[in-house]
Amino acid sequence: MRSALIVDDHPVIRLAVRMLLERNGLEVLAETDNGVDALQLVREHEPDIVILDIGIPRLDGLNVISRIRAMEVDSHVLVLTSQPAEGFCQRCLQAGAKGFVSKEEDLQNLVIAINSISAGFSFFPADVLNAGQPNLVSEAELVERLSNQEIMVLQYLASGLTNKQIGELMLLSNKTISTYKSRIQQKLNLDSLLELIEFARRNDLAPRQDI
């Protein structure tokens, strides 16, 4: 059973979200109204999904997203907020969120977003993202942007091989592999090798065993 943590400073919203999630087969492990407690609960429970309002006290939601991203946990953040998508969607994406749902929309969209994220995709308003970065709607579309060579390098990196080892296998120089790696990170909007490995695993481009 998939698990969730609800972070919102409005008790009525927390109750509505809890009822919706439980009706759709998710286990709500905990809930809180502030960012500091949210981080502690993520460490303690490691929920699959963190339903997060970014307008919360003690530690704002964007900071919470960034800190969860830095943790070694398999928890994905789905933002549920009344803040305008035009001003905050890109910021949430850049901080590390996997989805963005407005409280003004049908709350059932929350379930659709959770299912999308659980399947390895992201969930953001396409029209908002397209205004700034047109090809960041879903991870499936990001994969399509990679060349065959880049996919091969990504697979080797996710298998735990070094740049030198990959270069020997592909008959390319260490410098060329390093260039491929940087290009892949840029195309996928990822900052580290760990994030590349996690991305590859989510999209069936890497072995499932620990590296």
C-alpha atoms as one frame of an Amber mdcrd trajectory, in Angstrom:
protein
   0.000   0.000   0.000   1.306   3.445  -0.914   1.821   5.812   2.005   1.462
   9.562   2.411   2.280  12.475   4.704  -0.007  15.524   4.645   1.503  18.956
   5.371  -0.973  21.836   5.492  -1.768  24.476   8.093  -5.542  24.267   7.478
  -7.182  21.420   9.462 -10.172  21.263   7.100  -7.865  20.762   4.094  -5.899
  18.063   5.919  -9.119  16.234   6.747 -10.419  16.454   3.165  -7.113  15.226
   1.736  -6.894  12.389   4.263 -10.399  11.178   3.408  -9.667  11.371  -0.322
  -6.396   9.460  -0.038  -7.816   6.757   2.197 -10.781   6.258  -0.168  -8.251
   5.681  -2.933  -6.185   3.091  -1.107  -3.389   5.199   0.378  -2.260   4.970
   3.976  -1.844   8.352   5.666   1.082   7.844   8.032   0.986  11.289   9.640
   0.039  14.909   9.153   1.354  18.254  10.370   0.812  21.992   9.946   4.425
  23.211   9.659   7.672  22.675   7.761   9.957  21.776  10.668   7.753  18.904
  11.828   7.280  17.847   8.209  11.014  17.162   7.818  11.089  15.172  11.052
   8.086  13.094   9.956   9.667  12.403   6.568  12.809  11.126   8.308  10.728
   9.019  10.691   8.198   7.504   8.269   9.719   7.874   4.756   6.289   8.147
   3.071   5.981   7.456  -0.640   4.243  10.803  -1.210   4.394  14.079   0.723
   1.334  16.241   0.041   2.700  19.706   0.795   1.279  23.211   0.920   4.095
  25.687   0.332   2.515  28.451   2.450   3.230  26.857   5.834   4.788  28.259
   9.050   8.182  27.705  10.714   9.858  26.568   7.464   8.382  27.479   4.099
   7.384  24.812   1.622  10.103  25.525  -0.954  12.759  24.982   1.708  11.011
  21.801   2.804  11.065  20.492  -0.784  14.779  21.214  -1.148  15.628  19.545
   2.143  13.569  16.446   1.391  15.318  16.231  -1.963  18.669  16.273  -0.136
  17.628  13.443   2.189  18.391   9.846   1.286  14.727   8.859   1.240  12.384
   7.676  -1.511   9.731  10.269  -0.709   8.308  12.374  -3.551   6.773  15.802
  -2.948   3.446  16.741  -4.499   2.551  20.398  -3.932  -1.085  21.189  -3.159
  -1.494  24.924  -2.775  -3.637  27.973  -3.362  -0.578  29.889  -4.583  -0.749
  30.777  -8.309   0.858  28.224 -10.620   2.299  31.009 -12.787   4.452  32.256
  -9.936   5.312  29.072  -8.072   5.145  26.067 -10.413   8.666  26.496 -11.806
  10.064  27.230  -8.343   8.576  24.018  -6.963   9.937  22.033  -9.889  13.414
  23.501  -9.459  13.325  22.836  -5.704  12.656  19.157  -6.405   8.882  18.660
  -6.319   7.404  15.977  -8.573   4.004  17.594  -9.047   1.877  20.708  -8.555
  -1.899  20.782  -7.982  -3.947  23.906  -7.275  -6.508  23.904  -4.472  -8.787
  25.763  -6.873  -9.048  22.656  -9.061 -11.114  19.519  -8.531  -9.438  17.724
  -5.623  -9.691  14.488  -7.603  -6.740  15.826  -9.604  -4.679  15.059  -6.524
  -5.303  11.341  -7.023  -4.423  11.588 -10.719  -1.184  13.361  -9.792  -0.282
  10.732  -7.190  -0.853   7.924  -9.686   1.295   9.727 -12.249   4.156  10.254
  -9.796   3.914   6.660  -8.562   4.298   5.511 -12.178   7.552   7.459 -12.467
   6.300  10.643 -14.111   5.971  14.225 -12.962   2.691  16.156 -12.843   2.739
  19.884 -13.595   0.398  22.245 -15.456   1.697  21.937 -19.015   0.653  25.435
 -20.067   2.595  27.028 -17.211   5.752  25.018 -17.828   5.568  25.574 -21.555
   5.769  29.316 -20.991   9.316  28.969 -19.692  10.761  25.526 -20.346   8.652
  23.705 -22.935   9.944  20.182 -22.473   9.770  19.655 -18.724   6.229  18.304
 -18.491   7.048  14.659 -17.840  10.085  12.455 -17.402   8.991  10.326 -20.354
   9.338  13.377 -22.592  12.746  14.124 -21.098  13.953  10.628 -21.979  12.841
  11.175 -25.564  15.167  14.187 -25.747  18.227  12.002 -25.140  20.185  10.629
 -28.078  20.972   6.911 -28.320  24.533   7.619 -27.187  23.326   9.639 -24.216
  20.921   6.896 -23.148  23.772   4.383 -23.331  26.002   6.604 -21.177  23.148
   7.104 -18.697  22.638   3.338 -18.435  26.339   2.731 -17.833  26.487   5.495
 -15.209  23.452   4.028 -13.460  25.178   0.628 -13.468  28.004   2.079 -11.386
  30.686   2.395 -14.053  33.217   5.237 -13.997  33.748   7.653 -16.884  36.964
   5.807 -17.758  35.249   2.400 -17.811  32.421   3.744 -19.964  34.915   5.326
 -22.347  36.700   2.006 -22.771  33.424   0.221 -23.520  32.267   2.859 -26.009
  35.744   3.529 -27.482  35.547   7.167 -26.424  37.812   9.366 -24.308  37.222
  10.090 -20.641  36.688  13.755 -21.574  34.010  12.851 -24.122  32.122  10.757
 -21.561  32.342  13.653 -19.092  30.830  15.921 -21.753  28.023  13.411 -22.360
  27.353  13.256 -18.612  27.111  17.050 -18.332  24.819  17.199 -21.355  22.543
  14.494 -19.905  22.303  16.335 -16.576  21.415  19.546 -18.397  18.723  17.880
 -20.513  17.204  16.091 -17.517  17.504  19.095 -15.173  19.466  17.032 -12.623
  22.364  18.144 -10.430  24.211  15.004  -9.342  25.153  11.443 -10.233  22.792
  10.155  -7.533  19.888  11.981  -9.169  20.892  10.523 -12.558  20.842   7.021
 -11.072  17.450   7.589  -9.447  16.052   8.990 -12.697  17.360   5.971 -14.640
  15.774   3.558 -12.166  12.412   5.319 -12.258  12.369   5.081 -16.034  13.598
   1.458 -16.332  16.987   2.489 -17.669  19.074   0.924 -14.920  19.434  -2.235
 -12.800  17.252  -2.305  -9.695  19.960  -3.514  -7.294  21.797  -1.060  -5.067
  24.949   0.410  -6.521
